[in-house]
Amino acid sequence: MTQVEDNHTRRNAPSISAWEQIERPLASVVGLAELLRDKSRDASAAARNEMIEQLAIRAQAVQHVVDNVLVSTQLAEGEIEFDSDTVELRQLVESVAQDWTLTHGARVTISGSVDAIGDTEWIALAVRNLFEDAATRGSRSLDVRISEGYSKVVVQIDDDGAVIPRDDLEAFESPHHRHQAADWDGSVLSVGAVVARSLVKGMGGDVRFFRTDDVNTCELILRRSQEASRGKRGQLPNRALDPRENQPTRDDILGLLDEKAISMVYQSVVDLRSGSITSSSVIGYESFARFPYASPMDWFKVAGSTGVGADLELLALRAGVEGFTTRDQDAFLALNLSNATLLSPRLTQALEGIDPGRVVLELSDTARIRSYEVTRRAVDSLRERGVRLAVDDVGAGEIDMWHILRLDPEIVKLDRHLVADQQNVRRNNALIRGLTTMANDLGIMVIAEAIETEAERLRLLELGVEFGQGYLFGKPEPLQWKTRVLSD
């Protein structure tokens, strides 16, 4: 809306859909472009410059809405990965506000300063979306207050735009619209607000709207950083996100990190052509973390959702290296990690004490990679030291060949579903044979996981797979025990 619109018009802004939010500025872009192209108009240079400026502003508005629809689609497909950064919210909000005020000629006042945990890029988009949402309701003044509560940070945004109807507030809270910005048919609340809430919820927070008299209030809620939320005794007050019995809490994870109380077990990777497990058939080991209770997946999931995922992964990597005591100097050690940990500057330190030529880093086939260029640079740097890369869990879902080719791994690991699924043997055989043929052409080693029967071993050999691991060759156990048995 323009500055000349009166308060009555802004207070009664009509309901618009996601596509209308694109069509309206797009129509104005087309209209301004036609005016500029019309040579019959006797427009002054100043007038034409003003039209060009307005054209740029409206084009940016179209781009912003389109970007939000695309982000909404990525959220719905689970394609967005969230980092756990320590975010200086005051600095971030000021940066967003500076750009926003230049575009809209509005006023923003900011008070308070607290650090949060989340993904800097996505938090910035969420804040920008909430500012833009206020602008769509005609707001010319925003009052932003950053404060801390128990285990959380609240960015409160008060605006003087059109009052949000109660029905629209209730529709916004509905889970049905959580990731469906393109279908949002709500209200004076924009597509950007829907996307902002989805992004923030993905980082363990939330976005809420309510109204007091003629003022709209939006609360963007995030998790506090460790430093901001540390108590008098150095303990962090925020608890687990999952209240179910026997689930790890954030405090449990922090205690485990402090005590380095994590144990590791190792499973042999063997040459399938040998027929049985012997000291000569073992080519490497994969390490797995073990915890006092609950599953490893539960521990890593809670750690990731509470801002300490990288810390727990790095502890597991370090413990895996320290427990690798095999006498076979040719056997490799496979270590599982996420893309975020692969990019961590602390990774090199976690791998100290082992010949890099013996290290294989396993990155899941389903890992969400924001930038293949950045990931490849990190992998290439590790390769210069001798470290190899494996793409893990191939076949756990849709097989993304471009994901594999862009990472250019030394090893591909076939997921257990391709090996054990008896309902789709013919299809799986074709997939395994095709993957093996491609891998052989590219010089990539293929390793099958979860082999439990002799029939599976023979079937894999017929399909061209020469290496594997699974209960047929032994369960994951402490490596000292496995080494002693093999030697005997």
N, C-alpha and C positions, 0 to 999 in steps of 0.2 A: 504494500500500500504506500501511497505517496504522502508527503508531509501535509498536503493541502486538505486531506480528508479530515472531516470533523470528528469529534468524540462520539457523536451519535452513531455514525457509520461504523466506527471501530467497535463500539460496544455491541453491535448487532451483526457481526461478521457471519456470513452464511456458512453452512456446512459444505465442505469440499472434499472430494475423494482424492486418492493418490494420483490418479491420472489427470484430474482437473488441476492439481498442483503443478503438473508438468505443462498442461495445455495452456494455462493462463499466461505464464511468463513466456512460453514459446510463441503464443499469438502476438504478444507485444514485441518480441524479437523480430518476428516476421513483419509486423507493422512498421517498426522503426527502420528496418532495412529497406522496405519499400519507399518510405519517405526520403531516405538518404539517396536512393537510386533515382528518384523522381527529379530529373533535371529541370522540369518546368517550374518547380517551386523556387521562389526568390527568397531563400533562407540565408541569413547572415552566417559568417564564419563561426560566431559565438553560438548561434542556434544549432548549427551542424555539430559543433564540438559537444554541446550538451546532449544531442541525440546519440552521438557515438558513446558518450559516457553512460547514458541510460541503456544503450544496447549491450554494453559490456556487463553492466550490473544484471540485466535480465537474463543474459546468456549464462552467467555464473549461477543464477537461481535455477535455471533449467538443469545445468550440470550437477548441481548439488542434489536435486531431487532424484535425478537418474542414478547418481552414485549411491544414494540411500536405498533405492529399489534393488540395485545390484548387491549391496551389502546384506540386505534382507534375505535375498536368495541364497547367498553364501552361508548365512546363519542357519537358514532352514535346512541346508544340505550338510551342515556340520563342517564347513570348509574353512572356518576361521579359527586360528590358534591364538590364545591369549598368553602374553608374557606376564611375569610377575615382577614389575619394576617398582622401585621406590620413587614415587611421583611427588614432586613439589607442586602441590595444587595451586598455590597462590600464583606462582610463576606461569603455570599452564593456563590458568583462567585469564590472567592479564594478557597473555599472548593472543588467545582466542578473541578476547574483548577488543583488543587493538584493531584487528582486522575487521571485526564485525561492525564496530562503530564507524570505521572509515567508509564501509559500504552503505550503512543504513543511516548515518548521521544521527545516531541515538546516543544516549548517555548510559554509562555503566559505572556503578560504584562498587568497590570490592573491599571487604574487610575480613580479617582472620587469616591464619596461615597454619595448615597442618599437612603433614605428609601422609600419603595413602599408598596402598599396594594395588597395582593393576598394570594394564598395558597402556603406556603413555599415548601411543597413537590412537587407540580406540577411545580412551577417555577424552582426548581432545576432540574427536569427532562427536562424541556424545554431548559434550558441553556446547560445541558449535551448533549441533542440532537443536538443543534446548533454547539457545539464543535465537536461532532462526524461527523456531516454533513461536516464540513470543512475538517476533516481528510479523508473522503471518496474521496475528490477532491485532496488529496495529500498535504494539507497544513501542513507546519512545524512550522509556526509562527502565533500567533493570537495576535492582539492588541485590548484590551477591554477597552472602555471608558464609564463610568456611569455618566450621566448628567441629569439635570432636565429641564423641559419645563413648559409651562402653564398647570397645573393640571395633568402632566404626568412625568414619568421617562423613559429615553431611555438608554438601554444597547446596545451600538454599538460595533459590532464585525467585525473587518477587518481581512481577511485572504489572504494568498498568494497562494491558491490552484488554480485548474483549473478554468478558467473564465466561468461563468455561461452564456449560450447562451440566447439571448433576448427572443426567443420563449419559453424557459423553465421558464423564469421569469414571462411571461404572463400567462403560464399554471398554475404556482404556485398561482397566484392571483385569478384564476378562482374559484368561489364558488362551482363548481362541485366537486372539489377535497378536500373540506373543511374537511370532516371527513372520507375520503375513502383512508386511507393509503395503505390498501392491494391492491387497484386497481391503485395506483399511478404508472404511466408509463412514468413519465416526463423525468428525466434528470440526470445530475450530482447532482441535489438536491435530498437528501435522503428521505426515509420514515420518519426518525426522524424529519426532518424539517417540514413536513406536520403535524405531530402530535404536534410538538411544537407550531405551529401557532394555531391549534385547541384548545389546552390547554390555551394558552394566551388569545385567543378571548373569551373563557369561563370565564375569569377573568376580562373582560372589556377592554382588550388591543389588541395588534396585533403584528404580525411578518412580516417584509418586507425585501425584498432583492433588491439590485441594484448594479451596477458596475461602477467603475471609472477607466479608463485605464485598468490595469491588476490586480486591487484589487477588490475583492468582499466585499461588505459591507452588513451586516445584522443588522437590528434594531429590538430589542425586546422592545416593548412599554408597560408600565404598569401604573397603577394609582398611584399617589403620596399619601403618608400617610398624615394624618391630620396635624401632626406637621411640615412636610416638606413643605406643601402647604399653611400654615396659613398666612394670610396677616397682615398688620400693625394693623388693628382693630380687629383681631381675626376671620375674616371671611374667609371661604374657597372659592376659586375662581371657582372650578369645578362645572359645572351645570348639569342638568338632562341629562340622556342618551336619553330620549324620548322627542323630541321637540314639540310634538303635544300640541295643546291648552288644558289648564286645567289639564295638567299632572303635578304631583309634581316634583320639582327639588331637588337636593341634599341640596341646601341651605334652601329650605322649610322644609325639614326633620330635618336639624340641628337646625333651629329656633324652630321647634316644640319640639325637644328634650330639648333645653335650657329652654323653657317655660313650659315644661311638659304639653303642651296643647293638651291632648288627652282625649276623652270622651268614656265611656264604656256603653254598653247596655247588657241586660241579657235575655236569653230565658229559659223558664221552661222546665225541664225534668220531665215527669210524669209517673205514673203507668197507663198503658193503660187499665187495668182491671176496673178502676173506672168509665170509660165512659165519664167523663167530668172533667174539671179542677177545683179543690177545693184545699184549703190549705192542706188537708190531702193527696191529690194525688201527690203533688209536692215532688220529691225526690232530686232534685238538679237544678242547673242553669249552663248554658254555657255562658261565657262572649265573647263579640265581640267588636272590636275597631271601632270607628267612627271618620272620618276625615273631615276637612272643605269642601273639594271637591274631586272629583274623587273617585274611589272605594278603599276599603282597600287593595285589591290585588295589585292595582297600587302603593300604598305607600310602601307596603312591598317589592314589586318587585324592585322598584328603590332603596330602602334602601339596599337590598341585593346586588344589582349590583354595588353599590358605596361604599361598605365597612362599612355601619352602620346598617346592617340588625339585628344583635344581639342587638344593642342599642335600636332600635325601638321595637323589640319583648319584651325586658326586661321592657321597659316603659309601654307597653300594659299589661304585666303581673302584674306590680306593681299597675297600675291604676285599673285593674280588682279586685285585692285584696282589695284595699282601698274603692272601691265602693260596696263591698259585705256586705250589711247591713241588710240582711234578719233576721227576728226574729227566724226563725226555725233553731235551733242549730244542727239538724240532716242532713240538706240539704248540698250537696256537691257543690263545685265550680269547674267547668271544664275550664281549661285554655289551649289555643292552643299555640304550640311552635314547632320550628324546631329541628332537631337533634343537630345542632350546638349550639343552645341555651340550650338544655337539658344538654350538656356537659360543659356549661359555669360555671366558678367558681362564677359568680355573680348571679346565679339563686337563691341560698339560700337566699341572701339578698332581692331579689325581692319578695320572698314569706313570708317575715317577717310580723307578725301581724295577722296571721290566724292559726288556729289549723291545722297542717299538715294532720291530719286524715280526714279533709274535702276537701283536695285538690286532684283534678284529673287532670293530665297532659295529654293532647291529642296530640299524635304524629301521623302524617298522615300515612296511609298505603302505600302511594307513596313516603315517605321520603327516601332520599338516605343515607344509613348508610354505612360508610366506614369500620367500625369494630364493629360487633355485640358484641364482647367481651368487648370493651371499653364502648359501650352504656349500656350493661347489668350491668356493674360495677356501672355506674352512677345511673341507675334505682334502683339497689339493695341498694345503699347508701341512696337514697331518701325513699325507702320503709321502711328502718329501722326507719325512722322518722314518718312513717304513710302515706306518699304520695302514691296515686294509679296511675297506668298508663292505659290509654285508647289508643287503636289503632283506629284512625279515618279514615273516607273515605273508608272503606272496600267495594269494589264493584265499586269504581270510575273508575277502569281500570281492568287489570288482577288481580285476587285475588291470592296473594302470601301467601299460608298457612305457608310456612317456616318462612316468615317474622313475622307472628303472633306468631307462636310457639316459635321462638327464643327469642322474646321479653317477652313472658309469661305475657300478660296484665291481669288486673282485669276486664277490660271492653272492649268490641268490639262495634264499632258504624257503623251501616249499612248506606252506602251512599244513597243519595236521588235517584240515578239512579235505585237502586234495588227496591225502594219503588214506584216511580212514573212512571217508564217506562212501558207504556201500550202496546208496541209493542212486548215485550218479557216476558209477565207475567208468562207463564209456566216455562220458564228457570229460571227467577228470583225467583219464588216460590221454585224451587228445591234448588237453591243456598242458599236462606234464611233458608229453613228447615235444610239443611245440616250444615250450620254455627251454627244455634241454637242448633242442637243436639250435635255438637262437643263442643260448649261453655258450655252447661249444664254438659257434662261429665267432663269438666276441671274446673268447678266452675267459669266460666266467665260470667259476666252480659252482655246481649245484649241490645243495645239501637238503635232504628231506628230513622233516621233523616228525616226531611221535610215531615211529615205527614200533609196532608191538608184536607182530607175528612174522613167522618165516615166509608166509605167503606174500606179505606186503614187501618184504625185502626182495624176493625173487621178481615180483611184479615191477618194482622200481628199477631193478637192474635191466629188465627187458625194455623199459622205456628210456634207458640211457642214463639213469641216475646212479652214480657210483659212490656217493657218500651220504651218510645219514646218522641220525641219533634217535633214541627212544628207549622205552622200557625193555625192548628185546635185548638191548645191550647194557641195561642197567639204569636204575633210577638216579636222580641227582643225589649225591652224597658228599660229605667232606672229602676233599681231594687226597688228604693223607691216607685215608682208609682205602680209597680206590687204587692209589699207587701201590700200597702194600699188597693188596690182593693180586694185582696184575704182575707184580714182581714174583710173588709166590707161584 
